[in-house]
Amino acid sequence: MNPFREIWFNTGNCIDYFLIKGNQRSYVDELVWIQALFFGVILFLTVEGPLKFFFLIVYPPSVVLVLRFLFPWILFKTGMLMNGRGTKDELRMIVSLSCIPTSLSIIYLLVAILIPGEEFYTYGGIDLLVWIFSLRILIVGVAKIQKISYVFALMNICVPSILVTILYLVLRY
């Protein structure tokens, strides 16, 4: 099964396929690196000043640490409050699968860089579409893994997201 094609409209079947131990692919786990590097490059292109190289050197590994280890661990712990039955490895797979819609943004960025003209990398419509599909994959995946309803899966995703945002704000300010 090709996750880049199936995750968009057969989300549940694609998640079920990759949760079977024999069907797990190592390249799916590495999608987090692609997303982190992509956002690092975008920030590198849009930010001016001394922090410019920070986004290429420090930002991607820190995003990978958050998406590969911290976010699945927090999802696991908050899922335990809702009697969830998922494991950290399964949640890590779901977070990696939710990075697939970022490929749409990567394609747009490549086209925007290759076509000469004004360097303008903000694109609201594609960002919204990527965000909706990523959230959809997370909700369906967490609901399947934790064996909870979609409402509880949304709560299971929002609580860690709020905690990570608070951690970010504390570290930033």
Helices and strands as residue ranges (DSSP letters): H 3-6, H 11-19, G 21-23, H 26-29, H 31-46, H 54-57, H 59-65, I 66-70, H 71-81, H 88-97, H 102-114, H 124-146, H 150-172
